[in-house]
């Protein structure tokens, strides 16, 4: 009985630590998106940010997952590699809009976090708004 209790407590603590780190990562990704992307792409990634109203070409709605760039020429557009290249270098380098800036100053893990957030919009549509 004592062994089961210890095993349960160990499992519980590991689960709590893992869940906390995942939630912290999601929160960081949301905050980064809110700070860099939401003014154009909208809080939920639907392309309806406050600045989007002034643009002739609307920002991408991430819920649609309609990514057009194949930055690594592998015949697949919208892969994580493609999204990372567009975020880092800006879409203009690949023949896209000159309105979105390049975010070359971001670390690879920050770009990966943005991609994770963008992908979560695909799965959940325009789910939870950013706090």
N, C-alpha and C positions, 0 to 999 in steps of 0.2 A: 504494500500500500504506500509506504513511504517513497519507494522508487518511482511509482506512478505520479505521486505528487510532485516530486523533484523534476521528473520529465515534463509534466504539464507546465510547471513554472518556467522551465527553460524554454519550452516552445512558446509560451505566452510572451516572455520577455523578447525573444528573437523576433516574433511576429510584430510586436509593438515597435521595436527599433526599426525593422524593415519598412513597415507601413509609414512610420514617421518620416523616414528619409525619402520615400516615394512621394508623400504628400508635400514635403518641403521642396522637392524638385519640381513638382507640378506648380506650386505656388511661385517659385522663381521663374519658371517658363512663362506663366501668366503675366507676371510683373514685367518681364523683359518685353513681351509682346505689347503690353499696355503702354510701355514707355516708348517703344520704337515704331510700332506698326499700327496700333489701334486708331490713330488719328485719321488714317486713310482707309485701312482695311476693316475698321469697326471693332468694337469691343469683342464681338463674337466671331470675327473673321468673315463676316458676310459681305464685305466690300462697301459698307454704308457708313463709314466714319464721317465725322463732321467736315473734314477737308474734302471728302469725295464729292460733295455737292458742287464744288467749284471746278471739278475736273471734267474735261470733255470725254476722256477715256476713264471709265470707272475701274477702281482697283479690283483685283481678283476676289471672288467669293470662294473661300476655301472649302465650304461645304460641298461644292460641285466637283472638287478635285480635278478641274479642267486645266492642268498645267501644260504649257505648250513648248517649253524649252527642253531640248536634248543636248545639254552642254557637253556631254562626254561622247557624243556621236555613237551611242550603242543601240540606236533605233528604239529607245524607250524614253518617252518624255515624262517628266515629273517624278523621277526617282529621287531618293534622298540626296544623292550626289548632285543631281541637277538643281534641286532646291538650295542646297548649300552653296553652289556656285553662284546662283542668282542673288542670294542674300549677301554673299561676300563681295561679289564684283558688280552687282546691280544688273538689271535686265537689259540696259542699253548695250552692254557689251555683246549680248546675244541677239541683237536686233529688236529688242523690246523697248518699252517706255523709258524715256529719260527722266521721268518725274521721280521714280523711286531711286533713292540714293544707294550707293554701295555701302555695306556695313563691314568693310575690311578690318576695322578695328576690333571686331568681336573675336573672342576666343572660340576654338572649335567646339568646346562643350556648350557654349552659349548658342552657337548656331544650331547644334544638335537639339538643344532645348526648344528653340523656336520651331524647328521642323517637327519635333514631337507635339508641340502645341497645335501647329497647323494640321498635322495628321489627326489629332483628336477632334478637330472641327469637322473633318471628313466623316469620321465614324458617327459623330453625334449631331451632325448638322450644325445648326446655330444654337447649341446648348448653352450652358451656364454663361452668364455675363461675367466679366472680370470684376472682381471686388475692388 
